[in-house]
Amino acid sequence: MTKASNAELPKSVDPYRLAEHNTVLEGEIPLNGLLRFREAILGSDEGAVCQVRLSFSMDSQRRRVVSGELKAAVDLECQRCMNAMRLTLDSEFLLGLVTSDEQAEQLPKELEPFLTDGFTADLWSMCEDELLLVLPPFPLHDRNECPAREDLEAYEPDAEPATPEKAEGENPFSVLADLKAKKH
């Protein structure tokens, strides 16, 4: 098994050759280089990076696969208070390398397809897609840490929610029974 560690993950590689040599790549991707991802988040620290570990190999059916782990600290907008909140995104994934939609359809369920262009793959784009997939749809501060906590508590008293009182013996369908009895 070959292991390569770089400060910055290469943008483009030959994933098929890497899989044949059981290569592990570890490195960083600067978040400012991921334009679609940057548009989806509130922000990040200057010079922030995504920590990446990619393992290229071949499975028992001789399919080329890549398993990966990503970690990136970003700022998202809390949907409760609309303030910035820091969140560390973690992703673990297993992808099957394919060159066509037909190959993608033949992959087993546990493998997500990663479409490559011949013998090159854009690793940054692959990692950006995985980061976008792990973004929470409605980011929220922990309830006790949210600046809007006091406002929430004002609308949610500690007491049990009030239930409407029912008159003893009143049947909510009695009106229907009256209508049925009257038959016009």
GIMOJO-V287521 format. One record per backbone hydrogen bond with DSSP energy under -0.5 kcal/mol. CO is the residue of the C=O (numbers start at 1). NH is the residue of the N-H. E is the energy in kcal/mol with one decimal. If there is no record, write none. Layout:
CO;NH;E  CO;NH;E
This chain:
2;24;-2.1  4;26;-1.9  7;28;-0.8  11;123;-2.0  11;124;-0.8  13;15;-0.9  13;121;-2.2  14;18;-2.0  15;19;-2.2  16;20;-1.9  17;21;-1.2  18;23;-2.2  19;22;-1.3  21;2;-1.2  23;56;-3.2  24;4;-3.2  25;54;-3.1  26;6;-2.7  27;52;-3.0  28;9;-2.6  29;50;-2.6  30;33;-2.0  31;34;-1.6  33;35;-0.8  34;38;-2.5  35;39;-1.7  36;40;-0.8  37;40;-0.9  37;41;-0.7  38;41;-0.6  43;75;-3.5  45;48;-2.1  48;31;-2.3  49;51;-0.5  50;29;-1.8  51;71;-1.6  52;27;-2.3  53;69;-2.1  54;25;-3.0  54;56;-0.6  55;67;-2.4  57;65;-3.0  59;62;-2.1  63;59;-2.4  64;97;-2.7  65;57;-2.4  66;95;-2.9  67;55;-3.1  68;93;-2.0  69;53;-2.0  70;91;-2.0  71;51;-3.1  72;74;-0.5  72;89;-3.3  74;87;-2.8  75;42;-1.9  75;43;-1.7  76;78;-0.7  76;85;-2.4  78;82;-2.0  83;78;-2.9  85;76;-2.8  87;74;-2.9  87;89;-0.7  89;72;-2.0  91;70;-2.5  93;68;-2.4  94;112;-1.8  95;66;-2.4  96;114;-2.6  98;116;-3.2  100;104;-1.7  101;105;-2.0  102;106;-0.9  103;106;-0.6  104;107;-1.2  108;111;-1.8  110;112;-0.5  112;96;-3.0  114;98;-2.2  116;118;-1.1  117;120;-1.4  120;117;-1.8  121;13;-1.9  121;123;-1.1  122;126;-2.0  123;127;-2.6  124;128;-2.5  125;129;-2.4  126;130;-1.9  127;131;-2.3  128;132;-2.3  129;133;-1.7  130;134;-1.1  131;135;-0.5  132;135;-0.8  136;139;-0.5  139;79;-3.1  142;145;-1.7  142;146;-1.1  146;149;-2.0  148;152;-2.3  149;153;-2.6  150;154;-1.5  151;155;-1.1  152;155;-0.6  152;156;-1.2  167;170;-2.0  170;172;-0.5  171;174;-2.0  173;177;-1.9  174;178;-2.2  175;179;-2.1  176;180;-2.5  177;181;-2.0  178;182;-1.6  179;183;-1.3
